[in-house]
Amino acid sequence: MLSNTQMPSLKTVVSTAASAAATAMVIRSVARDLIPREFQSYFFLKLRGLLSGYFSNQVTMIVEEYDGLYPNQLFQSAELYLATVIRPDTRRFRVTKPEKQKQIMVWMEKNEEVSDEFCGVRFRWRLMSHQVPAKHVANPDDSFPGSTLKTEVRFFELVFHKKLKDKVINEYLPHILEKSKILKEENRTLKLWTLKNDRMMGGPRRNPWNSVNLDHPATFDTLAMEADAKKTVMEDLQRFVKRKDFYRRVGKAWKRGYLLFGPPGTGKSSLIAAMANYLNFDVYDLELTDIRGNSQLRDLLISTANRSILVVEDIDCTIELQDRKVAALKAARPMDPFGHSVHGSAGITLSGMLNFIDGLWSSCGDERIIIFTTNHKEKLDAALLRPGRMDVHIHMSYCTPCGFKMLAKNYLRITEHPLFSDIELLIGTKKVSPAEVGEQLMKSEEAEVALRGLVEFLEAKKEIEEVKDGEVEEKESGSSEGVTQVEKKGGNEEVTSVSRVILGTP
């Protein structure tokens, strides 16, 4: 037993505790006065982590925003993922609305902590931040290439039990990467990318594409297209996006080529928009007349993103692919001091276009769809049309009775009317595009007025076509333009205006 002289008195204990408390208050007061506010939370959290480290089995993993000069994909994925686990009782969080995005984004705020549960284990995340001297780093937004000025360093602290390190690295972090990829696709706003006018300036790292929001409302539900053809296209798209492992196994680039052909106004652009909305893919509109040569065409291809649709419209009109003597034509044309043809797209050859579609450079990306459109399929070189380059051929026909009913439903919100039979009869015998039918239906919101106007338009068109029928038949005798490919059975060559889809090897 300790003697009374060895046992500290109650007065001494209280005095010591009071002195320690006063010292702590003084230190805290001085820290508040001398340490900037943005560093206070960081300082005390680090102090708490330092002290607790000696008495805990918890370890901390650091995920910095940048890996050297370039964005850290894991940080971006964690930021997007943790936005979905912010609890309702969270008192501070950050919201943003980017100019080119439709949705308001919710993010974890600096110096805040959230918990996440994975496979029955709870993990703690903290978003830390501190000021650094200004420096330039790579811009994470592809639409604004180059660098941006940073005066702040952000990083996540992931706290977990030390025995879970392997589980975190091999299971938890891959789970976050995969989940964030899905979230990014679900939340993103579709973009329509076009070539910049100044793309030749700014050096090789400059992004040659400029984007706007793709707000086209077309869907497969609203397309004036035969139901069977729509179903075939949708099934082909679904099969394509699900077959990554299959393409890898058979040694093929994960891409799909489509050819949309048929007369003007039959909905080729609307079908492209419907495909983009269906797959949630961005669209790159490639104007071949603005490209000087094969090397620039290659550079543009590899600068497009995965999960995108690359569109080349009116391919028969933009470059001379139907002529295999392009080299001779190019040699006869004047060249600039850099060896480029002064006539722009004359530098693109058939060989360059074929390499663009299915050469080695076409494999520099995944999950891409390339769509070509033309009004004259017969003008294209056969080398372009084979499977592996243009896998799916879709004939966009003139309006059919089924297509008319879809247009009437879209424009007038009706599915039946006494005039339908007359209109279907006229449409079935004469060539009228869905665009022409839609234009007539737009002239009045009253169904009766709009449909009677359409009947008058079709009758007038019928009279004009009957007068010129002989001339038209003579011009179309060797051409399939505007007519669905006909299968001749028993001498019956009756033409039916039905959209037809020809599938190649998936």
CORTAHU-V468600 format. One record per residue. N is the residue number from 1. PSI is psi in degrees with one decimal (NA if undefined). Layout:
BEGIN
{{N:PSI} {N:PSI}}
END
This chain:
BEGIN
{{1:134.6} {2:144.7} {3:169.1} {4:-27.9} {5:-26.0} {6:-26.3} {7:121.6} {8:141.2} {9:159.1} {10:-36.5} {11:-39.8} {12:-42.5} {13:-46.7} {14:-41.0} {15:-42.7} {16:-44.2} {17:-41.5} {18:-40.6} {19:-42.0} {20:-41.4} {21:-41.3} {22:-39.6} {23:-41.7} {24:-39.8} {25:-38.4} {26:-44.6} {27:-43.3} {28:-41.5} {29:-43.7} {30:-41.0} {31:-40.4} {32:-31.9} {33:-34.6} {34:-30.4} {35:128.4} {36:148.5} {37:-39.6} {38:-17.5} {39:-13.7} {40:-51.1} {41:-41.9} {42:-44.7} {43:-47.9} {44:-34.2} {45:-40.0} {46:-39.0} {47:-43.0} {48:-41.4} {49:-35.7} {50:-44.0} {51:-40.1} {52:-20.2} {53:-28.7} {54:-19.6} {55:15.6} {56:154.5} {57:7.9} {58:144.0} {59:160.4} {60:129.2} {61:132.4} {62:129.4} {63:101.2} {64:155.2} {65:-32.6} {66:141.4} {67:93.1} {68:-116.9} {69:0.1} {70:148.6} {71:141.8} {72:115.2} {73:-34.4} {74:-37.5} {75:-46.5} {76:-40.4} {77:-42.1} {78:-39.5} {79:-42.8} {80:-40.4} {81:-44.7} {82:-21.3} {83:-22.5} {84:-9.7} {85:9.8} {86:125.8} {87:156.2} {88:-26.9} {89:5.5} {90:129.4} {91:-26.5} {92:126.3} {93:168.1} {94:139.2} {95:142.6} {96:158.8} {97:89.4} {98:150.5} {99:-39.5} {100:14.7} {101:151.5} {102:-26.0} {103:151.4} {104:128.9} {105:137.7} {106:129.8} {107:158.5} {108:136.0} {109:157.0} {110:144.5} {111:20.7} {112:162.7} {113:137.2} {114:155.8} {115:145.8} {116:143.3} {117:131.0} {118:120.5} {119:41.3} {120:3.7} {121:136.4} {122:132.1} {123:144.7} {124:131.1} {125:138.1} {126:135.8} {127:112.3} {128:158.3} {129:142.8} {130:155.8} {131:145.0} {132:162.3} {133:144.5} {134:136.6} {135:157.6} {136:134.8} {137:162.2} {138:137.5} {139:125.4} {140:-13.1} {141:115.8} {142:-23.0} {143:-11.4} {144:75.6} {145:164.8} {146:-141.3} {147:163.8} {148:155.2} {149:127.5} {150:131.5} {151:9.9} {152:139.7} {153:125.4} {154:147.7} {155:153.4} {156:143.1} {157:119.2} {158:116.5} {159:130.6} {160:169.1} {161:141.1} {162:-25.7} {163:-9.3} {164:9.9} {165:-46.9} {166:-39.3} {167:-39.4} {168:-47.0} {169:-39.9} {170:-20.7} {171:-51.3} {172:-50.4} {173:-41.5} {174:-35.1} {175:-41.5} {176:-42.2} {177:-43.9} {178:-42.6} {179:-41.6} {180:-33.1} {181:-42.1} {182:-44.1} {183:-40.4} {184:-41.1} {185:-37.5} {186:-33.4} {187:-13.6} {188:154.9} {189:128.4} {190:143.7} {191:147.1} {192:116.3} {193:132.8} {194:160.3} {195:139.8} {196:147.6} {197:-29.4} {198:28.3} {199:-17.7} {200:-3.4} {201:156.1} {202:2.6} {203:169.2} {204:-19.9} {205:-5.8} {206:135.2} {207:122.3} {208:-2.1} {209:147.1} {210:141.6} {211:151.9} {212:160.6} {213:135.2} {214:100.6} {215:19.7} {216:128.4} {217:1.2} {218:136.4} {219:169.1} {220:-22.9} {221:-26.1} {222:-5.2} {223:135.0} {224:72.4} {225:149.8} {226:139.4} {227:-41.4} {228:-39.4} {229:-42.6} {230:-43.5} {231:-40.8} {232:-43.8} {233:-45.3} {234:-42.7} {235:-37.8} {236:-40.0} {237:-43.3} {238:-42.7} {239:-38.0} {240:-49.2} {241:-15.6} {242:2.7} {243:37.2} {244:-49.5} {245:-35.1} {246:-46.4} {247:-39.1} {248:-42.2} {249:-38.7} {250:-2.2} {251:32.6} {252:146.4} {253:141.8} {254:79.6} {255:165.8} {256:132.8} {257:134.5} {258:142.4} {259:119.9} {260:117.4} {261:152.5} {262:173.9} {263:163.1} {264:150.8} {265:11.5} {266:6.4} {267:23.4} {268:-45.2} {269:-37.4} {270:-36.3} {271:-40.0} {272:-44.6} {273:-39.0} {274:-38.7} {275:-41.0} {276:-44.7} {277:-34.8} {278:-41.9} {279:-12.8} {280:44.8} {281:141.7} {282:159.4} {283:129.5} {284:117.6} {285:106.7} {286:114.6} {287:105.7} {288:-26.2} {289:-15.4} {290:0.7} {291:134.2} {292:-25.5} {293:179.2} {294:-36.6} {295:-38.6} {296:-36.3} {297:-41.5} {298:-44.4} {299:-39.3} {300:-37.3} {301:-46.7} {302:-10.4} {303:-2.9} {304:152.9} {305:161.4} {306:165.7} {307:59.1} {308:163.3} {309:123.0} {310:122.6} {311:128.6} {312:105.0} {313:147.1} {314:53.6} {315:-27.5} {316:-19.4} {317:-21.9} {318:-36.8} {319:164.4} {320:53.9} {321:-23.5} {322:-9.3} {323:117.1} {324:-3.1} {325:34.9} {326:-37.3} {327:-41.8} {328:-39.5} {329:-41.0} {330:-39.4} {331:-27.6} {332:-7.5} {333:149.4} {334:148.8} {335:151.8} {336:174.4} {337:-18.7} {338:4.8} {339:12.7} {340:144.4} {341:138.8} {342:-6.7} {343:25.6} {344:-107.4} {345:-4.7} {346:-17.0} {347:-15.0} {348:123.2} {349:168.0} {350:-40.7} {351:-42.3} {352:-39.1} {353:-38.2} {354:-40.6} {355:-34.2} {356:-37.8} {357:-48.5} {358:19.8} {359:-168.9} {360:-37.8} {361:-23.4} {362:-15.9} {363:2.2} {364:64.3} {365:161.3} {366:155.3} {367:54.2} {368:145.6} {369:130.6} {370:123.9} {371:126.9} {372:142.1} {373:149.4} {374:151.8} {375:-11.3} {376:84.3} {377:-34.6} {378:-14.0} {379:-10.8} {380:145.8} {381:140.5} {382:-27.2} {383:-26.7} {384:-24.5} {385:-10.9} {386:156.3} {387:145.1} {388:-22.2} {389:-59.3} {390:89.9} {391:-35.0} {392:121.3} {393:120.4} {394:115.5} {395:115.8} {396:107.0} {397:176.0} {398:168.2} {399:138.8} {400:167.3} {401:-39.5} {402:-41.7} {403:-38.7} {404:-43.2} {405:-37.7} {406:-40.8} {407:-40.7} {408:-37.3} {409:-40.3} {410:-45.0} {411:-41.4} {412:-7.7} {413:40.4} {414:151.8} {415:-12.7} {416:147.2} {417:147.2} {418:-26.7} {419:-7.9} {420:-42.5} {421:-41.7} {422:-42.7} {423:-42.6} {424:-36.2} {425:-44.3} {426:-42.5} {427:-35.1} {428:-17.3} {429:-15.9} {430:156.9} {431:112.8} {432:134.4} {433:154.4} {434:-32.4} {435:-39.0} {436:-42.0} {437:-44.9} {438:-38.3} {439:-39.3} {440:-38.3} {441:-20.3} {442:-11.0} {443:-14.9} {444:144.8} {445:-10.9} {446:121.7} {447:-43.5} {448:-46.1} {449:-45.4} {450:-42.1} {451:-38.2} {452:-37.8} {453:-37.3} {454:-40.1} {455:-44.1} {456:-40.2} {457:-44.3} {458:-38.2} {459:-40.8} {460:-40.4} {461:-36.4} {462:-41.8} {463:-42.0} {464:-41.9} {465:-33.9} {466:-35.3} {467:-38.9} {468:13.0} {469:-43.3} {470:-42.9} {471:-41.1} {472:-43.0} {473:-37.7} {474:-40.7} {475:-30.5} {476:2.7} {477:-33.4} {478:14.8} {479:146.9} {480:11.5} {481:131.6} {482:2.7} {483:133.3} {484:141.8} {485:129.4} {486:132.0} {487:122.7} {488:120.4} {489:118.1} {490:31.5} {491:-2.2} {492:115.1} {493:29.9} {494:135.9} {495:130.0} {496:128.4} {497:79.1} {498:131.2} {499:137.2} {500:136.8} {501:123.9} {502:113.9} {503:138.8} {504:-170.0} {505:130.3} {506:NA}}
END
